[in-house]
């Protein structure tokens, strides 16, 4: 942990305006989007959002997470950030995602589809397919989910 902290303190912070920015947005009737953005920077080209990662690799799921943050920013601020990227504190690896209106609209459609599927499953009593992984540790239903619990045991 101290090695990661030392690396973290070497990252540039010029233009930083906020850290740990929480959002709790009523996106549509009965749909609330919640999350926390690690850092917001004010740069010459506009707002830049950064998600710091402590693992050795950024992983495939980071694109979806950054797309979700871009959508939340757009819904909250009425505009897209100029840039959004993930940075590995451990390795310095950086990944930036496409912030075109089309790509963020696609994320919005995907979130809407997930909400519709969830509502249908809840009203019919049908189980949804589950995909276990490291993100399970933050899931609010982890205690009752054997897939997530097993995944975390294997990962830890």
N, C-alpha and C positions, 0 to 999 in steps of 0.2 A: 504494500500500500504506500509506503514512504517513497519508493522508487517511482510509482505512478504520480504521486503528488509532485515530486521534483520535476518530472517531465511536464506535468500540467502547468507549473509555474513558469516554464520557458515558452509557452505558447503566446503569440502576440495578442494583445488586448486593446490595441489602438482602435478607437471608435466604439468600444463597448458601451452600451447604454442601459442594459438590463440583463440580469441572470435569473434563472429559475422562474420564468414567466408562465404563470398558470393561466389556463383558459377553461371556462365553463360556459359553453355557448348553447343557447336554445336554437338549434339549426332548423328545426321544423316541429310541427305539432308532436309532442311526446318524444322528440329526439334531442338529447343533450350530448354534445361532444366535450369531453374533458381530457386534459393533458397538461404537460409542462414542457416548455421549450427551454433548453439549457442556456442559450445566450442569444442576445440580439445586438447587432452592431449597426451603427449609422456610418455608411461608407459613401464615397462620392457618387456611386451609381444608384444608391438607395439603401433600403434595409436589407441586411444579410442576417439569416438565421443559422445558427450552428448547433448541432447536436454532438456532444462529445461522447465518445465511446471508450470504455476502458479495456475491452477485449483486444486480442491480437489481430482480429480480422473484423471488418465491418459487416460481413454477412449479406445475404440476399434480402433479408427482411428490412434492411435500412432504407431501401428505395420507397417501400410502402409507408414507412414511418415518416419520412421526409415529405412525401406527397400529402399525407394526412396533416402535417404541420402547415404546409402551404395552404391547404384548404381551410384550416382553422383560422389562419392569419387573414385570408381573403374574406371569410365570413365576419370576422371581428373588425377588421380595419377597412374593408371595402376595396382592397387592392392586394395584388400579389407582392410578396417580397421580391427584391431585385435578384437575390441569390439565396440558396439554401443548400447547406452541405453537412455531411457527417465527417468527423475527424477522429481518428484513433489516437488517443493520448499515448498508447503504448508504442505505436509504430510510426505515427505521423501520416499514415494512409489517409487520403481524403477522397470523398465521393460527393459530387454535386449532381442534383437531379434536374431534369427538364422542368422549367416553370412556365411553359406555354399555357395560355388559357385552356387549350384543348386537353392538355395532360391533367390539369387540375379539375376540369369538368369530368374527366374519366374517373378520377378518384371520388368525386362527389357521387357519380353514378354507382360506383362500386360500394360505397358506404350505404347508399340508399337501398341497393339490392340486398346487402347483408341485413339491414334493419328489417326489410320486408320478409326475408326468410326467417329471421328470428321471431318476428311477430306471428307468422304463420305457424311455426313450430310450437310456440308457447300456447297459442289458442287451440291447437289440435292435440297437444300433449306428445307430439312427435319429437324424438331426439334428433339433434343436429350432428353432423359429422364433426369430429374433433381432430385438430392437428396439434399435437403436443410439441413443445420445444422450450427454449430458454425463456421465452416471453411469459410462460405460464406462472412464473414466480410473482407476477403483478396482477394476476387474474383474480377478480373478486369472488369467483366460485371455485377456487382451487381446492378448498377443503372437501367438496363433494365430487371432485373430478378424479377418477382413478387414473386416467391417461396423463393428466398434468402432474399428479403426484409422482407417478412412476418416472416420467421424464425428468423431473427435478432430482429424484434419487439417482438416476443414471448420470446426470450432468454434474452433480455434486460429488 
